[in-house]
Amino acid sequence: MNKSVIGQDTRITLPTGKEVELVMLNNAATTPPFEYTLKKVTEFLSEYGTFHRGSGPFAAKTYERVKVAMQIIRNFFGLGNEHEIIFTKNTSEAINLFIRLLELNEDDVIITSEIEHTSNNLPWTYNSKAQVIQVKAHSDGSLDYDDLEEKVKLHGKNIKLIALTGASNLTGYIPDIARISKLAKQNEALLFIDAAQLAPHRPINMKDAGIDALALSAHKIYAPFGIGVLALPKKILERAPVDPGGGSIDMLSKEGVVWAPSATRHQTGTWNVTGIIALAASCEVISSYGWDKIISHEKNLIEQMTKELYAIPQIKTYIPREKYFKDQRIGTFVFNIEGYHHSLVSAILENEYGIETRAGTICNHRLVRNWLKVSDKEQKEIEKAIQEGNRLATYGIVRASLGIQNSEKDIKRLVDALQEIVEKGPKLRYIPVREEEIYAVEKA
């Protein structure tokens, strides 16, 4: 199988007129499909038929292929017989669905952390009546286990859920899932993991790790075809769906409703079977390549990145270099250039060097605010400016994030570009686009 991704060797012409090879360093936001994944999707679509909605040669082939794909996905994430998969659009939708299915009340407690991605933060507060307790975290993004254990002890049997991110989209930090699972089980609570960033970088076996439920987006695991995954205990699904509709019932009459089997009643409408086929194909590629090779490759790139990026004095970093080696972390790196707006740095990297990154608070406002030491007064002024339409008023950082396709050459391209920006500044002129939180090249 080919682990190459679509667009990997693409050459582009920059606004400066220079032709360069594109460098993909925004993989934490989204990943391109593997060539093999696109091939499998194309083959599937040549005989695409209805799924659960009719009969015929293409319908029969579609049904069988989707069943096989679903088993591949189950095996990839180590689901036991007690778990079921629900397909959604993305991680956020999966988490919102999960919390509504739980139907917690005011006496119940959800434990999460103070530096979660907003997808693993807002749903617990806005879609549940439960108390949300946030565990402290250190400035490097690592979890404060003393505080976690203290809060678990304090709330005891009222805890219904511990919900944490499996790998941070900013700091790369991977919590000790086995340790946290033990705490959850001691209090008869469920352990939920937001695996959006973890899934492309580390193997996940829900059964062995003691994970009760997880969510992820396929577009972060080299299958960007509009599908998310919610894996959860079957027993939670033995209830009426929170979003009923077509396909959720077997019979509707004046006497009442006969719900469809629990595995299907919560997935209304026509399924995104193309997304299922794509995700299974990407799981196959990763499995065939081998996690040992993937992890080793990433660790080599992390060593190079931290060594060279941290050597530039004008680059402000926020994670101590040694944390990438003492802790379990994936390859995400956050930084700023002194004297430059974070969005301007990303714009220069894009337009003058052909390097993809991301800039902003990146769905983790509190951690970035802490790094940049934004006062309450400054925060209010920034919020007012944003509400008035100036999204560039926000504070933020630049993030470079590694994928399976990245190489030592990509790291060197980024570091050399940053060094040149520090020494010579931008070659082009840029204008702020406040409503979009970007800087654009000024036209001649």
Secondary structure, 3 states (H helix, E strand, C coil): CCCCECCCCCEEECCCCCEEECEECECCCCCCCEHHHHHHHHHHHCCCCCCCCCCCHHHHHHHHHHHHHHHHHHHHCCCCCCEEEEEECCHHHHHHHHHHHHCCCCCCEEEEECCCCHHHCHHHHHCCCCEEEEECECCCCCECHHHHHHHHHHHHHHEEEEEEECCCCCCCECCCHHHHHHHHHHCCCEEEEECCCCCCCCCCCHHHHCCCEEEEEHHHCCCCCCCEEEEEEHHHHCCCCCCCCCCCEEEEECCEEEECCHHHHCCCCCCCHHHHHHHHHHHHHHHHHCHHHHHHHHHHHHHHHHHHHCCCCCEEECCCCCHHHHCCECCEEEEEECCCCHHHHHHHHHHHHCEECEEECCCCHHHHHHHHCCCHHHHHHHHHHHHCCCHHHCCCEEEEECCCCCCHHHHHHHHHHHHHHHHHCCCCCEEEECCCCEEEECCC
